[in-house]
Amino acid sequence: MPSDSSRPRRPRRVHFQNLRLTAGERTVLRNRAHAAGLTVSAFIRRAALGKRVRARSGHLRLDAIYQLSKIGNNVNQLALAANMAGQVTAEELLEETLEELRAALAKLTE
């Protein structure tokens, strides 16, 4: 493993650039930086230098995928039960599935 002294050093950022924004612009900028998992400075720097800035897959998105997967599994169980019984009377499973769907949607819109 190379010693610390042999690693090339990144240039220190010592220059400041002021930027005037409206309150709305500042809010949008902060929200976009947060969605990308970056500080506002890093977000502005990357965007201004033409680098691609993407929103990260946050915890909420992964949780929503997990919840929707569970709901899909329940719907599959409903279809199987209805098919085996020859009728669609799996009301309890349907209600449980609808409650899970509502909970997942509520999390997505928080």
URHU-V464354 format. One line per field, one symbol per residue. ss: DSSP state (h for helix, s for strand, l for the rest). phi: phi as a letter, one per 40 degrees, with the letter a starting at -180 (. if undefined). burial: # if it has 24 or more other ideal C-beta (glycine too) atoms within 12 Angstrom, else .. A space follows every 50 residues. Layout:
ss=???
phi=???
burial=???
This chain:
ss=lllhhhllllllllllllllllhhhhhhhhhhhhhhlllhhhhhhhhhll llllllllhhhhhhhhhhhhhhhhhhhhhhhhhhhlllllhhhhhhhhhh hhhhhhhhll
phi=.ccdcccccccccbcbbcacbcccccccccccccccgbccccccdccccg ccbbccccddcccccccccccdcccccccccccccgabbccccccccccc ccccccccbc
burial=............................#..##..#...#..##...... .............#..#...#..#...#..............#...#..# ...#......
